[in-house]
């Protein structure tokens, strides 16, 4: 059973490869290209599972998803992400101008 960290690392690596392929070959807007390639990859995996019914591609993935504490993952993960994204949008010059108000 793969660890959650390994699954996240694998998904990030696949996303980076898809983004690079989009940049080199398709030249679509990034969000559209990644969405399209993710859709094609998902359909390809589903097609493989239908073509070879004895191979269980998603069985381990389903067991791993069932083991995740979704409330904790969403609250902690999304809160951290939103705080990080908010920190990226701070304009330090405006913050410096208003430091005494």
N, CA, C and O atoms as a printed pandas DataFrame, in Angstrom:
     atom_number atom_name residue_name chain_id  residue_number  x_coord  y_coord  z_coord
0              1         N          UNK        A               1    0.843   -1.184    0.000
1              2        CA          UNK        A               1    0.000    0.000    0.000
2              3         C          UNK        A               1    0.888    1.246    0.000
3              4         O          UNK        A               1    1.665    1.445    0.934
4              5         N          UNK        A               2    0.786    2.075   -1.017
5              6        CA          UNK        A               2    1.628    3.275   -1.055
6              7         C          UNK        A               2    1.206    4.285    0.006
7              8         O          UNK        A               2    0.025    4.437    0.320
8              9         N          UNK        A               3    2.198    4.961    0.539
9             10        CA          UNK        A               3    1.947    6.000    1.528
10            11         C          UNK        A               3    1.289    7.200    0.857
11            12         O          UNK        A               3    1.415    7.385   -0.354
12            13         N          UNK        A               4    0.595    8.005    1.633
13            14        CA          UNK        A               4   -0.072    9.193    1.104
14            15         C          UNK        A               4    0.943   10.157    0.493
15            16         O          UNK        A               4    0.686   10.760   -0.549
16            17         N          UNK        A               5    2.094   10.299    1.145
17            18        CA          UNK        A               5    3.131   11.190    0.633
18            19         C          UNK        A               5    3.606   10.738   -0.747
19            20         O          UNK        A               5    3.820   11.567   -1.631
20            21         N          UNK        A               6    3.772    9.431   -0.932
21            22        CA          UNK        A               6    4.210    8.906   -2.222
22            23         C          UNK        A               6    3.169    9.140   -3.299
23            24         O          UNK        A               6    3.517    9.451   -4.438
24            25         N          UNK        A               7    1.907    8.995   -2.960
25            26        CA          UNK        A               7    0.833    9.232   -3.924
26            27         C          UNK        A               7    0.802   10.704   -4.338
27            28         O          UNK        A               7    0.663   11.017   -5.521
28            29         N          UNK        A               8    0.930   11.598   -3.368
29            30        CA          UNK        A               8    0.941   13.031   -3.673
30            31         C          UNK        A               8    2.150   13.379   -4.535
31            32         O          UNK        A               8    2.028   14.150   -5.487
32            33         N          UNK        A               9    3.316   12.820   -4.212
33            34        CA          UNK        A               9    4.521   13.073   -5.000
34            35         C          UNK        A               9    4.350   12.564   -6.425
35            36         O          UNK        A               9    4.764   13.225   -7.377
36            37         N          UNK        A              10    3.747   11.401   -6.573
37            38        CA          UNK        A              10    3.506   10.858   -7.908
38            39         C          UNK        A              10    2.548   11.740   -8.704
39            40         O          UNK        A              10    2.772   11.991   -9.888
40            41         N          UNK        A              11    1.480   12.210   -8.058
41            42        CA          UNK        A              11    0.532   13.089   -8.738
42            43         C          UNK        A              11    1.172   14.408   -9.148
43            44         O          UNK        A              11    0.889   14.919  -10.231
44            45         N          UNK        A              12    2.019   14.961   -8.309
45            46        CA          UNK        A              12    2.725   16.190   -8.665
46            47         C          UNK        A              12    3.676   15.971   -9.831
47            48         O          UNK        A              12    3.786   16.821  -10.714
48            49         N          UNK        A              13    4.362   14.836   -9.838
49            50        CA          UNK        A              13    5.273   14.534  -10.946
50            51         C          UNK        A              13    4.504   14.354  -12.247
51            52         O          UNK        A              13    4.937   14.845  -13.290
52            53         N          UNK        A              14    3.379   13.662  -12.203
53            54        CA          UNK        A              14    2.566   13.470  -13.405
54            55         C          UNK        A              14    2.029   14.815  -13.900
55            56         O          UNK        A              14    1.989   15.058  -15.106
56            57         N          UNK        A              15    1.621   15.679  -12.985
57            58        CA          UNK        A              15    1.148   17.008  -13.365
58            59         C          UNK        A              15    2.255   17.813  -14.026
59            60         O          UNK        A              15    2.011   18.512  -15.009
60            61         N          UNK        A              16    3.467   17.723  -13.497
61            62        CA          UNK        A              16    4.593   18.446  -14.096
62            63         C          UNK        A              16    4.893   17.925  -15.497
63            64         O          UNK        A              16    5.180   18.707  -16.403
64            65         N          UNK        A              17    4.828   16.618  -15.676
65            66        CA          UNK        A              17    5.050   16.045  -17.016
66            67         C          UNK        A              17    3.958   16.492  -17.972
67            68         O          UNK        A              17    4.242   16.854  -19.114
68            69         N          UNK        A              18    2.716   16.470  -17.517
69            70        CA          UNK        A              18    1.613   16.929  -18.371
70            71         C          UNK        A              18    1.773   18.403  -18.729
71            72         O          UNK        A              18    1.518   18.790  -19.869
72            73         N          UNK        A              19    2.187   19.223  -17.780
73            74        CA          UNK        A              19    2.378   20.648  -18.057
74            75         C          UNK        A              19    3.497   20.856  -19.066
75            76         O          UNK        A              19    3.385   21.702  -19.953
76            77         N          UNK        A              20    4.570   20.093  -18.938
77            78        CA          UNK        A              20    5.669   20.206  -19.890
78            79         C          UNK        A              20    5.239   19.768  -21.281
79            80         O          UNK        A              20    5.567   20.422  -22.271
80            81         N          UNK        A              21    4.498   18.651  -21.358
81            82        CA          UNK        A              21    3.987   18.200  -22.657
82            83         C          UNK        A              21    3.063   19.237  -23.280
83            84         O          UNK        A              21    3.123   19.475  -24.486
84            85         N          UNK        A              22    2.224   19.846  -22.480
85            86        CA          UNK        A              22    1.333   20.883  -22.978
86            87         C          UNK        A              22    2.135   22.062  -23.515
87            88         O          UNK        A              22    1.822   22.603  -24.575
88            89         N          UNK        A              23    3.164   22.454  -22.782
89            90        CA          UNK        A              23    3.987   23.592  -23.203
90            91         C          UNK        A              23    4.743   23.285  -24.494
91            92         O          UNK        A              23    4.856   24.146  -25.366
92            93         N          UNK        A              24    5.257   22.067  -24.618
93            94        CA          UNK        A              24    6.064   21.713  -25.783
94            95         C          UNK        A              24    5.231   21.364  -27.017
95            96         O          UNK        A              24    5.602   21.732  -28.132
96            97         N          UNK        A              25    4.119   20.665  -26.834
97            98        CA          UNK        A              25    3.389   20.125  -27.976
98            99         C          UNK        A              25    2.103   20.881  -28.309
99           100         O          UNK        A              25    1.895   21.274  -29.457
100          101         N          UNK        A              26    1.257   21.083  -27.330
101          102        CA          UNK        A              26   -0.093   21.551  -27.619
102          103         C          UNK        A              26   -0.256   23.062  -27.542
103          104         O          UNK        A              26   -1.055   23.636  -28.282
104          105         N          UNK        A              27    0.483   23.705  -26.663
105          106        CA          UNK        A              27    0.442   25.159  -26.472
106          107         C          UNK        A              27   -0.960   25.675  -26.143
107          108         O          UNK        A              27   -1.350   26.763  -26.567
108          109         N          UNK        A              28   -1.700   24.884  -25.390
109          110        CA          UNK        A              28   -3.006   25.313  -24.897
110          111         C          UNK        A              28   -2.798   26.138  -23.634
111          112         O          UNK        A              28   -1.723   26.073  -23.038
112          113         N          UNK        A              29   -3.794   26.912  -23.208
113          114        CA          UNK        A              29   -3.678   27.539  -21.882
114          115         C          UNK        A              29   -3.437   26.444  -20.831
115          116         O          UNK        A              29   -3.948   25.330  -20.952
116          117         N          UNK        A              30   -2.673   26.773  -19.829
117          118        CA          UNK        A              30   -2.212   25.759  -18.875
118          119         C          UNK        A              30   -3.358   24.983  -18.239
119          120         O          UNK        A              30   -3.310   23.755  -18.166
120          121         N          UNK        A              31   -4.376   25.680  -17.785
121          122        CA          UNK        A              31   -5.478   24.988  -17.111
122          123         C          UNK        A              31   -6.233   24.080  -18.074
123          124         O          UNK        A              31   -6.624   22.970  -17.713
124          125         N          UNK        A              32   -6.435   24.551  -19.288
125          126        CA          UNK        A              32   -7.153   23.743  -20.278
126          127         C          UNK        A              32   -6.323   22.529  -20.667
127          128         O          UNK        A              32   -6.854   21.422  -20.766
128          129         N          UNK        A              33   -5.031   22.721  -20.887
129          130        CA          UNK        A              33   -4.159   21.614  -21.264
130          131         C          UNK        A              33   -4.077   20.545  -20.196
131          132         O          UNK        A              33   -4.156   19.353  -20.495
132          133         N          UNK        A              34   -3.916   20.972  -18.932
133          134        CA          UNK        A              34   -3.834   19.993  -17.850
134          135         C          UNK        A              34   -5.154   19.265  -17.658
135          136         O          UNK        A              34   -5.172   18.061  -17.400
136          137         N          UNK        A              35   -6.249   19.986  -17.782
137          138        CA          UNK        A              35   -7.554   19.349  -17.655
138          139         C          UNK        A              35   -7.778   18.325  -18.757
139          140         O          UNK        A              35   -8.272   17.226  -18.501
140          141         N          UNK        A              36   -7.419   18.682  -19.970
141          142        CA          UNK        A              36   -7.596   17.778  -21.106
142          143         C          UNK        A              36   -6.732   16.534  -20.966
143          144         O          UNK        A              36   -7.210   15.420  -21.184
144          145         N          UNK        A              37   -5.469   16.711  -20.606
145          146        CA          UNK        A              37   -4.582   15.553  -20.464
146          147         C          UNK        A              37   -4.981   14.690  -19.273
147          148         O          UNK        A              37   -4.850   13.467  -19.334
148          149         N          UNK        A              38   -5.463   15.296  -18.196
149          150        CA          UNK        A              38   -5.959   14.506  -17.073
150          151         C          UNK        A              38   -7.178   13.685  -17.461
151          152         O          UNK        A              38   -7.321   12.534  -17.048
152          153         N          UNK        A              39   -8.052   14.284  -18.256
153          154        CA          UNK        A              39   -9.233   13.562  -18.734
154          155         C          UNK        A              39   -8.835   12.397  -19.629
155          156         O          UNK        A              39   -9.372   11.297  -19.493
156          157         N          UNK        A              40   -7.904   12.628  -20.536
157          158        CA          UNK        A              40   -7.451   11.562  -21.438
158          159         C          UNK        A              40   -6.764   10.451  -20.653
159          160         O          UNK        A              40   -6.987    9.273  -20.931
160          161         N          UNK        A              41   -5.937   10.807  -19.683
161          162        CA          UNK        A              41   -5.259    9.790  -18.877
162          163         C          UNK        A              41   -6.267    8.970  -18.063
163          164         O          UNK        A              41   -6.125    7.753  -17.939
164          165         N          UNK        A              42   -7.276    9.635  -17.513
165          166        CA          UNK        A              42   -8.305    8.908  -16.749
166          167         C          UNK        A              42   -9.085    7.954  -17.639
167          168         O          UNK        A              42   -9.340    6.810  -17.263
168          169         N          UNK        A              43   -9.461    8.430  -18.819
169          170        CA          UNK        A              43  -10.187    7.561  -19.750
170          171         C          UNK        A              43   -9.323    6.405  -20.224
171          172         O          UNK        A              43   -9.828    5.302  -20.434
172          173         N          UNK        A              44   -8.022    6.643  -20.396
173          174        CA          UNK        A              44   -7.121    5.558  -20.793
174          175         C          UNK        A              44   -7.027    4.502  -19.698
175          176         O          UNK        A              44   -7.024    3.307  -19.991
176          177         N          UNK        A              45   -6.950    4.931  -18.437
177          178        CA          UNK        A              45   -6.908    3.967  -17.334
178          179         C          UNK        A              45   -8.205    3.174  -17.229
179          180         O          UNK        A              45   -8.186    1.967  -16.985
180          181         N          UNK        A              46   -9.322    3.856  -17.412
181          182        CA          UNK        A              46  -10.602    3.138  -17.390
182          183         C          UNK        A              46  -10.705    2.157  -18.551
183          184         O          UNK        A              46  -11.229    1.055  -18.390
184          185         N          UNK        A              47  -10.210    2.549  -19.713
185          186        CA          UNK        A              47  -10.201    1.647  -20.871
186          187         C          UNK        A              47   -9.324    0.435  -20.628
187          188         O          UNK        A              47   -9.687   -0.677  -21.014
188          189         N          UNK        A              48   -8.167    0.629  -19.988
189          190        CA          UNK        A              48   -7.305   -0.503  -19.658
190          191         C          UNK        A              48   -7.979   -1.458  -18.686
191          192         O          UNK        A              48   -7.844   -2.676  -18.805
192          193         N          UNK        A              49   -8.701   -0.904  -17.730
193          194        CA          UNK        A              49   -9.393   -1.771  -16.772
194          195         C          UNK        A              49  -10.519   -2.556  -17.449
195          196         O          UNK        A              49  -10.774   -3.709  -17.101
196          197         N          UNK        A              50  -11.182   -1.931  -18.407
197          198        CA          UNK        A              50  -12.242   -2.651  -19.145
198          199         C          UNK        A              50  -11.656   -3.693  -20.093
199          200         O          UNK        A              50  -12.235   -4.764  -20.268
200          201         N          UNK        A              51  -10.508   -3.388  -20.707
201          202        CA          UNK        A              51   -9.895   -4.310  -21.656
202          203         C          UNK        A              51   -9.312   -5.534  -20.958
203          204         O          UNK        A              51   -9.365   -6.640  -21.496
204          205         N          UNK        A              52   -8.763   -5.343  -19.777
205          206        CA          UNK        A              52   -8.171   -6.440  -19.014
206          207         C          UNK        A              52   -8.862   -6.543  -17.659
207          208         O          UNK        A              52   -8.383   -5.971  -16.679
208          209         N          UNK        A              53   -9.976   -7.263  -17.587
209          210        CA          UNK        A              53  -10.763   -7.295  -16.348
210          211         C          UNK        A              53  -10.059   -7.996  -15.172
211          212         O          UNK        A              53  -10.386   -7.718  -14.018
212          213         N          UNK        A              54   -9.094   -8.905  -15.441
213          214        CA          UNK        A              54   -8.424   -9.579  -14.325
214          215         C          UNK        A              54   -7.422   -8.676  -13.625
215          216         O          UNK        A              54   -7.022   -8.977  -12.500
216          217         N          UNK        A              55   -7.003   -7.587  -14.244
217          218        CA          UNK        A              55   -6.050   -6.666  -13.624
218          219         C          UNK        A              55   -6.840   -5.605  -12.863
219          220         O          UNK        A              55   -7.623   -4.859  -13.451
220          221         N          UNK        A              56   -6.630   -5.547  -11.566
221          222        CA          UNK        A              56   -7.323   -4.574  -10.727
222          223         C          UNK        A              56   -6.440   -3.344  -10.540
223          224         O          UNK        A              56   -5.609   -3.317   -9.633
224          225         N          UNK        A              57   -6.605   -2.337  -11.373
225          226        CA          UNK        A              57   -5.784   -1.135  -11.300
226          227         C          UNK        A              57   -6.175   -0.244  -10.125
227          228         O          UNK        A              57   -5.313    0.375   -9.502
228          229         N          UNK        A              58   -7.444   -0.177   -9.826
229          230        CA          UNK        A              58   -7.931    0.798   -8.863
230          231         C          UNK        A              58   -8.216    0.228   -7.489
231          232         O          UNK        A              58   -8.618    0.972   -6.595
232          233         N          UNK        A              59   -8.023   -1.062   -7.289
233          234        CA          UNK        A              59   -8.369   -1.683   -6.010
234          235         C          UNK        A              59   -7.521   -1.104   -4.873
235          236         O          UNK        A              59   -8.061   -0.740   -3.828
236          237         N          UNK        A              60   -6.204   -1.013   -5.064
237          238        CA          UNK        A              60   -5.339   -0.470   -4.017
238          239         C          UNK        A              60   -5.606    1.011   -3.808
239          240         O          UNK        A              60   -5.547    1.502   -2.681
240          241         N          UNK        A              61   -5.897    1.721   -4.881
241          242        CA          UNK        A              61   -6.185    3.151   -4.767
242          243         C          UNK        A              61   -7.456    3.387   -3.961
243          244         O          UNK        A              61   -7.500    4.289   -3.124
244          245         N          UNK        A              62   -8.484    2.590   -4.204
245          246        CA          UNK        A              62   -9.726    2.726   -3.442
246          247         C          UNK        A              62   -9.512    2.430   -1.964
247          248         O          UNK        A              62  -10.077    3.108   -1.106
248          249         N          UNK        A              63   -8.699    1.421   -1.661
249          250        CA          UNK        A              63   -8.412    1.107   -0.257
250          251         C          UNK        A              63   -7.646    2.254    0.393
251          252         O          UNK        A              63   -7.882    2.577    1.557
252          253         N          UNK        A              64   -6.733    2.868   -0.350
253          254        CA          UNK        A              64   -5.973    3.993    0.181
254          255         C          UNK        A              64   -6.834    5.210    0.427
255          256         O          UNK        A              64   -6.644    5.913    1.420
256          257         N          UNK        A              65   -7.777    5.473   -0.458
257          258        CA          UNK        A              65   -8.671    6.615   -0.297
258          259         C          UNK        A              65   -9.592    6.413    0.891
259          260         O          UNK        A              65   -9.914    7.365    1.602
260          261         N          UNK        A              66  -10.016    5.183    1.107
261          262        CA          UNK        A              66  -10.883    4.905    2.260
262          263         C          UNK        A              66  -10.165    5.117    3.586
263          264         O          UNK        A              66  -10.807    5.419    4.593
264          265         N          UNK        A              67   -8.838    4.962    3.602
265          266        CA          UNK        A              67   -8.074    5.118    4.838
266          267         C          UNK        A              67   -7.783    6.572    5.188
267          268         O          UNK        A              67   -7.354    6.848    6.308
268          269         N          UNK        A              68   -8.001    7.510    4.271
269          270        CA          UNK        A              68   -7.671    8.914    4.508
270          271         C          UNK        A              68   -8.745    9.549    5.379
271          272         O          UNK        A              68   -9.939    9.383    5.130
272          273         N          UNK        A              69   -8.313   10.275    6.399
273          274        CA          UNK        A              69   -9.229   11.056    7.230
274          275         C          UNK        A              69   -9.527   12.341    6.457
275          276         O          UNK        A              69   -8.758   13.299    6.524
276          277         N          UNK        A              70  -10.631   12.362    5.732
277          278        CA          UNK        A              70  -10.930   13.442    4.803
278          279         C          UNK        A              70  -11.107   14.779    5.501
279          280         O          UNK        A              70  -10.654   15.803    4.990
280          281         N          UNK        A              71  -11.750   14.793    6.648
281          282        CA          UNK        A              71  -11.975   16.051    7.350
282          283         C          UNK        A              71  -10.653   16.696    7.735
283          284         O          UNK        A              71  -10.459   17.894    7.527
284          285         N          UNK        A              72   -9.760   15.923    8.283
285          286        CA          UNK        A              72   -8.458   16.449    8.676
286          287         C          UNK        A              72   -7.644   16.877    7.458
287          288         O          UNK        A              72   -7.008   17.931    7.474
288          289         N          UNK        A              73   -7.662   16.071    6.416
289          290        CA          UNK        A              73   -6.881   16.394    5.222
290          291         C          UNK        A              73   -7.375   17.671    4.558
291          292         O          UNK        A              73   -6.573   18.511    4.149
292          293         N          UNK        A              74   -8.689   17.822    4.449
293          294        CA          UNK        A              74   -9.239   19.010    3.804
294          295         C          UNK        A              74   -9.003   20.247    4.654
295          296         O          UNK        A              74   -8.555   21.278    4.151
296          297         N          UNK        A              75   -9.306   20.144    5.948
297          298        CA          UNK        A              75   -9.143   21.315    6.810
298          299         C          UNK        A              75   -7.686   21.758    6.896
299          300         O          UNK        A              75   -7.382   22.933    6.689
300          301         N          UNK        A              76   -6.793   20.835    7.197
301          302        CA          UNK        A              76   -5.389   21.204    7.353
302          303         C          UNK        A              76   -4.741   21.543    6.013
303          304         O          UNK        A              76   -4.022   22.536    5.902
304          305         N          UNK        A              77   -4.992   20.728    5.010
305          306        CA          UNK        A              77   -4.371   20.958    3.713
306          307         C          UNK        A              77   -4.867   22.219    3.042
307          308         O          UNK        A              77   -4.063   23.024    2.571
308          309         N          UNK        A              78   -6.166   22.407    2.988
309          310        CA          UNK        A              78   -6.709   23.584    2.319
310          311         C          UNK        A              78   -6.434   24.855    3.103
311          312         O          UNK        A              78   -6.192   25.905    2.507
312          313         N          UNK        A              79   -6.464   24.782    4.406
313          314        CA          UNK        A              79   -6.158   25.965    5.198
314          315         C          UNK        A              79   -4.708   26.388    4.973
315          316         O          UNK        A              79   -4.426   27.575    4.804
316          317         N          UNK        A              80   -3.810   25.445    4.971
317          318        CA          UNK        A              80   -2.413   25.756    4.695
318          319         C          UNK        A              80   -2.229   26.327    3.302
319          320         O          UNK        A              80   -1.479   27.284    3.110
320          321         N          UNK        A              81   -2.915   25.739    2.328
321          322        CA          UNK        A              81   -2.813   26.231    0.955
322          323         C          UNK        A              81   -3.360   27.654    0.833
323          324         O          UNK        A              81   -2.741   28.503    0.192
324          325         N          UNK        A              82   -4.496   27.911    1.433
325          326        CA          UNK        A              82   -5.080   29.250    1.338
326          327         C          UNK        A              82   -4.235   30.295    2.043
327          328         O          UNK        A              82   -4.100   31.416    1.551
328          329         N          UNK        A              83   -3.663   29.946    3.189
329          330        CA          UNK        A              83   -2.774   30.882    3.875
330          331         C          UNK        A              83   -1.520   31.155    3.049
331          332         O          UNK        A              83   -1.050   32.291    2.991
332          333         N          UNK        A              84   -0.979   30.123    2.415
333          334        CA          UNK        A              84    0.191   30.300    1.562
334          335         C          UNK        A              84   -0.146   31.159    0.354
335          336         O          UNK        A              84    0.617   32.061    0.008
336          337         N          UNK        A              85   -1.276   30.897   -0.295
337          338        CA          UNK        A              85   -1.679   31.682   -1.463
338          339         C          UNK        A              85   -1.967   33.124   -1.074
339          340         O          UNK        A              85   -1.656   34.045   -1.829
340          341         N          UNK        A              86   -2.553   33.325    0.088
341          342        CA          UNK        A              86   -2.804   34.687    0.547
342          343         C          UNK        A              86   -1.514   35.429    0.847
343          344         O          UNK        A              86   -1.416   36.631    0.599
344          345         N          UNK        A              87   -0.524   34.725    1.378
345          346        CA          UNK        A              87    0.759   35.368    1.671
346          347         C          UNK        A              87    1.481   35.769    0.395
347          348         O          UNK        A              87    2.250   36.731    0.396
348          349         N          UNK        A              88    1.248   35.053   -0.682
349          350        CA          UNK        A              88    1.895   35.405   -1.945
350          351         C          UNK        A              88    1.337   36.697   -2.537
351          352         O          UNK        A              88    2.016   37.355   -3.325
352          353         N          UNK        A              89    0.122   37.064   -2.173
353          354        CA          UNK        A              89   -0.524   38.234   -2.761
354          355         C          UNK        A              89   -0.376   39.498   -1.928
355          356         O          UNK        A              89   -1.020   40.505   -2.221
356          357         N          UNK        A              90    0.448   39.465   -0.912
357          358        CA          UNK        A              90    0.653   40.647   -0.074
358          359         C          UNK        A              90    1.608   41.595   -0.781
359          360         O          UNK        A              90    2.683   41.189   -1.220
360          361         N          UNK        A              91    1.216   42.853   -0.888
361          362        CA          UNK        A              91    2.107   43.872   -1.435
362          363         C          UNK        A              91    2.804   44.549   -0.260
363          364         O          UNK        A              91    2.185   45.294    0.499
364          365         N          UNK        A              92    4.084   44.284   -0.123
365          366        CA          UNK        A              92    4.825   44.772    1.034
366          367         C          UNK        A              92    4.926   46.288    1.060
367          368         O          UNK        A              92    4.988   46.877    2.139
368          369         N          UNK        A              93    4.946   46.938   -0.108
369          370        CA          UNK        A              93    5.046   48.403   -0.122
370          371         C          UNK        A              93    3.787   49.030    0.486
371          372         O          UNK        A              93    3.885   49.986    1.256
372          373         N          UNK        A              94    2.615   48.506    0.151
373          374        CA          UNK        A              94    1.375   49.034    0.735
374          375         C          UNK        A              94    1.296   48.710    2.222
375          376         O          UNK        A              94    0.797   49.510    3.014
376          377         N          UNK        A              95    1.781   47.557    2.590
377          378        CA          UNK        A              95    1.787   47.193    3.998
378          379         C          UNK        A              95    2.734   48.107    4.779
379          380         O          UNK        A              95    2.434   48.486    5.911
380          381         N          UNK        A              96    3.855   48.457    4.188
381          382        CA          UNK        A              96    4.818   49.353    4.829
382          383         C          UNK        A              96    4.255   50.770    4.976
383          384         O          UNK        A              96    4.528   51.444    5.969
384          385         N          UNK        A              97    3.471   51.222    3.992
385          386        CA          UNK        A              97    2.859   52.551    4.060
386          387         C          UNK        A              97    1.854   52.657    5.203
387          388         O          UNK        A              97    1.700   53.723    5.799
388          389         N          UNK        A              98    1.179   51.569    5.506
389          390        CA          UNK        A              98    0.114   51.601    6.515
390          391         C          UNK        A              98    0.542   51.017    7.845
391          392         O          UNK        A              98   -0.314   50.641    8.646
392          393         N          UNK        A              99    1.823   50.929    8.104
393          394        CA          UNK        A              99    2.281   50.242    9.311
394          395         C          UNK        A              99    1.874   50.956   10.585
395          396         O          UNK        A              99    1.745   50.299   11.618
396          397         N          UNK        A             100    1.663   52.266   10.570
397          398        CA          UNK        A             100    1.311   52.992   11.784
398          399         C          UNK        A             100   -0.194   53.215   11.926
399          400         O          UNK        A             100   -0.629   53.749   12.946
400          401         N          UNK        A             101   -0.990   52.832   10.956
401          402        CA          UNK        A             101   -2.435   53.057   11.069
402          403         C          UNK        A             101   -3.134   51.922   11.757
403          404         O          UNK        A             101   -4.352   51.960   11.929
